[in-house]
Amino acid sequence: MHPHAHRVLKTDPVMASLIAAAGPCRLKSREQQPPFEALARAIAHQQLHGAAARNILARLVALYAPLTFPSPQQLLDTPDARLRGVGFSFAKIAALKDLARKTLDGVVPPGAELASLGDQEIIERISTVRGIGRWTVEMMLMFQLERRDVLPVDDFGVRNGFRLAYGLRGMPTPRALAQFGERWKPYRSIAAWYLWRACDLARDGSLPTCECPPRIAQIKRKR
């Protein structure tokens, strides 16, 4: 973890205790892929166990051998029946083809252009693709584009980790978590990693006990 990130996050005493318990941040980037491929793979994994999604993707890629992944135009040109044959639902076929069209139209730009855009613009553009929500784009920002100031407030693990670490009775709303997370700027991706680790520490029985200041304990479930 960058030394400055360490200093910023440790001004929050609960985050400081998480850092001490979980150790250095190991937020690792995934294999770099073109945006079209990364998002197509994300669509394939939605609501499926990892092994099932990987098998479907392997059958998809086999249709276009020796290519390692189809181009947007190739996927658009593939009959729906063939995509159904490899295991995609009709909803995912519609999402994949919308992604292909929006990639060809430039809504989803190539990697070099995507890297030059701000986080919010990327979220706004890519979440227009059918079947892709904010969470999917945030995971791309964190693990593909290595953006270090993303707080996925709709992520169950992040919200539950916050609940556990800060000793709350109920789950924080995304809005409350976003407001509280302002103090972690510009390293909210790293803070999210530690909130995920809070869930792991709780399962292991090694989560530090939170002595919550009243202002933290007053976070309510209401908006």
C-alpha positions in Angstrom: 0.0 0.0 0.0 1.2 3.5 -0.8 2.5 5.2 2.3 0.2 8.1 1.9 -2.8 5.8 1.6 -1.7 4.3 4.9 -1.6 7.6 6.5 -5.0 8.7 5.2 -6.8 5.5 6.2 -5.3 5.3 9.6 -6.8 8.6 10.6 -10.0 6.5 10.9 -9.3 4.5 14.1 -11.5 1.5 13.0 -9.8 1.4 9.6 -6.5 1.6 11.4 -7.4 -1.5 13.5 -8.4 -3.3 10.3 -5.1 -2.5 8.7 -3.3 -3.8 11.7 -5.3 -7.1 11.7 -5.4 -7.8 8.0 -1.9 -6.6 7.1 -0.7 -4.8 3.9 -3.3 -4.3 1.2 -3.1 -7.0 -1.5 -5.6 -5.4 -3.9 -4.4 -7.1 -7.2 -5.3 -6.3 -10.7 -6.8 -9.0 -12.9 -5.3 -10.0 -16.3 -5.6 -7.0 -18.6 -8.2 -7.5 -21.3 -9.8 -5.2 -23.9 -13.0 -3.6 -22.4 -15.3 -5.6 -24.7 -13.8 -8.9 -23.6 -13.6 -8.0 -19.9 -17.3 -6.9 -19.9 -18.4 -9.9 -22.0 -16.8 -12.2 -19.4 -18.5 -10.2 -16.6 -21.9 -10.8 -18.3 -21.2 -14.5 -18.6 -20.4 -14.7 -14.8 -23.6 -13.0 -13.7 -25.7 -15.3 -11.5 -23.5 -18.3 -12.2 -20.9 -20.2 -10.2 -17.4 -19.5 -11.5 -16.9 -23.0 -13.0 -20.1 -22.9 -14.9 -19.3 -19.5 -16.4 -15.8 -20.6 -17.3 -17.2 -23.6 -19.1 -19.6 -21.5 -21.1 -16.9 -19.0 -22.0 -14.6 -21.8 -23.1 -17.3 -23.1 -25.5 -17.9 -19.6 -26.8 -14.2 -19.1 -27.6 -14.1 -22.5 -29.3 -16.6 -21.2 -31.8 -14.0 -18.8 -33.1 -10.8 -20.8 -32.8 -7.9 -20.0 -33.3 -8.9 -16.6 -31.9 -8.6 -16.2 -28.2 -11.9 -14.2 -28.1 -14.4 -13.0 -30.7 -14.5 -9.4 -31.9 -17.7 -7.4 -31.4 -18.6 -7.8 -35.0 -18.1 -11.5 -35.0 -20.3 -11.9 -31.9 -23.0 -9.8 -33.5 -22.9 -12.0 -36.6 -23.2 -15.2 -34.6 -26.8 -16.5 -34.7 -28.6 -16.6 -31.3 -29.1 -20.3 -31.7 -25.3 -20.9 -31.7 -24.9 -18.8 -28.6 -27.8 -20.6 -26.9 -25.9 -23.8 -27.8 -22.9 -22.9 -25.7 -25.1 -22.2 -22.7 -26.1 -18.5 -22.8 -29.6 -17.5 -21.8 -31.6 -15.3 -24.1 -31.2 -12.4 -21.6 -27.4 -12.8 -21.7 -27.3 -13.1 -25.5 -29.3 -9.8 -25.7 -26.8 -8.2 -23.2 -23.7 -9.5 -25.1 -25.0 -8.2 -28.4 -25.9 -4.8 -27.0 -22.4 -4.7 -25.6 -21.0 -5.5 -29.0 -23.1 -2.8 -30.7 -22.2 -0.2 -28.1 -18.5 -1.1 -28.5 -18.7 -0.7 -32.3 -20.5 2.6 -31.8 -17.8 3.9 -29.4 -20.0 4.1 -26.3 -17.7 1.4 -24.8 -14.3 2.7 -26.0 -11.1 0.8 -26.6 -8.7 0.4 -23.7 -6.5 3.4 -24.3 -9.4 5.8 -24.6 -11.2 4.2 -21.6 -8.1 4.7 -19.5 -8.2 8.5 -20.2 -11.7 8.9 -18.9 -12.8 9.7 -15.3 -14.4 7.1 -13.1 -17.9 8.7 -13.3 -17.9 9.0 -17.0 -16.9 5.4 -17.4 -19.7 4.4 -15.1 -22.2 6.5 -16.9 -21.2 5.2 -20.4 -20.8 1.5 -19.7 -23.8 1.2 -17.5 -26.0 2.0 -20.5 -25.2 -1.5 -21.8 -28.0 -3.9 -21.2 -27.4 -6.1 -18.3 -24.4 -4.1 -16.9 -25.0 -2.2 -13.7 -22.9 0.2 -11.7 -21.3 -2.6 -9.6 -20.0 -4.4 -12.7 -18.3 -1.2 -13.9 -16.9 -0.5 -10.4 -15.3 -3.9 -10.4 -13.8 -3.1 -13.7 -12.5 0.2 -12.5 -10.9 -1.4 -9.4 -9.5 -4.6 -10.9 -8.9 -3.8 -14.6 -8.2 -0.1 -14.6 -6.5 0.0 -11.2 -8.5 3.0 -10.0 -7.8 3.6 -6.3 -10.7 5.7 -5.3 -13.8 3.5 -6.0 -16.1 2.6 -3.1 -18.7 0.0 -4.3 -21.4 0.9 -1.8 -23.9 -1.5 -3.3 -21.6 -4.5 -2.8 -22.9 -6.7 0.0 -19.5 -7.7 1.2 -18.4 -4.0 1.6 -21.6 -3.1 3.4 -21.5 -6.1 5.6 -17.8 -5.6 6.4 -18.6 -2.0 7.4 -21.4 -3.3 9.6 -19.1 -5.8 11.3 -16.1 -3.5 11.6 -18.0 -0.5 13.0 -20.3 -2.5 15.3 -23.6 -1.6 13.7 -26.8 -3.5 14.4 -28.1 -3.2 10.8 -26.6 -2.8 7.4 -25.8 0.7 6.4 -27.6 2.1 3.4 -25.5 2.7 0.3 -26.0 6.4 0.8 -24.9 6.4 4.4 -21.8 4.4 3.5 -21.0 6.7 0.6 -21.2 9.7 3.0 -19.1 8.1 5.6 -16.5 6.9 3.0 -15.7 10.5 2.0 -13.1 10.4 4.7 -11.2 7.7 2.9 -10.6 9.7 -0.3 -8.6 9.3 -2.5 -8.0 5.7 -1.5 -11.6 4.3 -1.2 -10.7 1.2 -3.3 -8.2 0.3 -0.6 -10.7 1.0 2.1 -13.2 -1.4 0.3 -10.5 -4.1 0.3 -10.2 -3.8 4.0 -14.0 -3.9 4.5 -14.0 -7.2 2.5 -11.2 -8.4 4.8 -13.4 -7.5 7.8 -15.8 -10.2 6.7 -12.9 -12.7 6.6 -11.6 -11.7 10.0 -15.1 -12.0 11.5 -15.4 -15.6 10.2 -12.0 -16.4 11.7 -12.9 -14.8 15.0 -10.1 -12.2 14.7 -12.0 -9.1 13.9 -10.9 -6.2 16.2 -13.5 -5.1 18.6 -14.9 -1.7 17.7 -15.3 0.9 20.3 -17.6 3.0 18.2 -17.8 6.8 18.7 -21.5 7.8 19.0 -21.5 9.6 15.6 -20.6 6.3 13.9 -23.1 4.2 15.8 -25.9 6.6 14.8 -25.7 5.6 11.1 -29.3 4.4 10.4 -30.8 2.2 7.8 -33.2 4.9 6.7 -32.2 7.2 3.8 
